[in-house]
Amino acid sequence: MSETPSFAVVGHPNKGKSSIVSTLAQDDSVRVGEMPGTTTRCREFPLRVDGETLYTLIDTPGFQRARAAWDWMQARASTADRHPEVVRQFLADPDSPGRFPDECELLRPVMDGAGILYVVDGSVPYGPEYEAEMEILRWTGRPRLALINPIGTADHVAAWRNALGQYFSVVRVFDAVTADFEKRVELLRAFGQLQDDWRAPLARAVDSLLADRRRRRHAAARAVAGCLASMLTLQVDRTLGPGRDPDALEPELVREYQQRLEESERRARQQVEAIYDHHTLERREPALEALRPDDLFSAESWRVFGLTRLQLLGLGAVGGAAAGGALDVALGGASFLAGALIGGGIGAASSLYAAGRLVDVKVLQVPMGRRKLVAGPSRNRNLPFVVLGRARLHHALVAGRAHAQRGSLDLAVGVRDLLEPLGDGDRRALEKQFGRLRGGRDVADATARLTDLLGDLFGRDDAGDRDPGRLRSPDAAR
């Protein structure tokens, strides 16, 4: 048997076996279908971290003629110690592949040394037709774990627990479509209980997955920090021809500026999705003109993710006081701290004034008597907090999304629910780096420090992975 544990995911047709494989292998290429028979041949899906295979999931066809196969085995049974040998005889019989193709296909990896993950649907009633399958699996003599995957409701989970407990040493409820990272790790730990030889390698696998999770989180933070840095340093310009009215060109320039911001956010989202191995994920991203609730520049997005007037005043006062404090130092204290007080007031007022404007547009003189219309960089203190709020939501949904989940990612949830709001300390630390980026001061260092701040923030969002109970309504967050 290979030193790397492998698990054959078996069960009745259309009970979510492929969904289990997709989620546990973190692979969205696994075919998941609603019609029985989506899987007809065994296929291996190794989970690799840094090139090392931690374990392998084997997607198998469903039992089709379990009762007849069980009758075949019973007719040749003697004592319990020979049950595995009877299963091998069943596979070796030249007539079996023709009469029992699905049973032969799913049992081969099991008899080659794979553990068994038996999957049932907790939304349907338990029935005696499943007992033939469970008896066959028991006769293999291989370590077995049962997963109750409630495809619909969980009305019949209790009955399934009672039945499965008689055949399997470990029984877990595991929804492949909604299982978060913590549930996947918990299940992996349960695998280690099946066989002593697997305890050490699966413990290492858990450690590797946790370390890999931290690396992915940091990489996502780096992608978002890069997005914020590009937004806060963005400038768009147009050369004004002779007699050209700047006011006529300004709307076009602002539209281009907005589109460049949207493109930057879209690239960051794609990067975050790839970091978490979601390569086929579809997102609903309305065009700028639609101003849908999940659009970057909609009033709702700014209301939900932006700062309140009080928070804007606080950040403006801090920034203004810092500038005023520099004046006090320059005057050797002769101003008796008047610079800090005046600076704080001016900074707070300017923050409120700028909060309603995305970007300033100005006319600059360039060589040879020409003029240039320039938009940016944005001084709007709300902009990076809106982008960050949307990025936090996107990251939480992507990081917590099971790979078996199909369909588009609905970011409109951001209008209704929020993660825990930022604290005052978080806002001040973030604003410090945002300010450095706006001023173009040591952009590389500011981006690196921002990455660390976002990594810590994403880690708090990701504690226990995404727990819907930790999401809050916009009203509660305010």
Secondary structure, DSSP 8 states (H G I E B T S, - for coil): --SS-EEEEEESTTSSHHHHHHHHTT-TTS---SSTTS--S-EEEEEEETTEEEEEEEE----SSHHHHHHHHHTT---GGGHHHHHHHHHH-TTHHHH-HHHHHHHHHHHTT-EEEEEE-TTS---GGGHHHHHHHHHTT--EEEEE--SS--TTHHHHHHHHTTT-SEEEE--TTT--HHHHHHHHHHHTTT-HHHHHHHHHHHHHHHHHHHHHHHHHHHHHHHHHHHHHT--EEEEE-TT--HHHHHHHHHHHHHHHHHHHHHHHHHHHHHHTT--S--B----GGG--TTSTTSHHHHHHHS--HHHHHHHHHHHHHHHHHHHHHHTTTTTTTHHHHHHHHHHHHHHHHHHT-S--EEEEEETTTEEEEEE-----THHHHHHHHHHHHHHHHHHT--TT--S-B-TTHHHH-B-S---HHHHHHHHHHHHHHHTTSSHHHHHHHHHHHHHHHHHHHTTTS--GGG-B-HHHH-
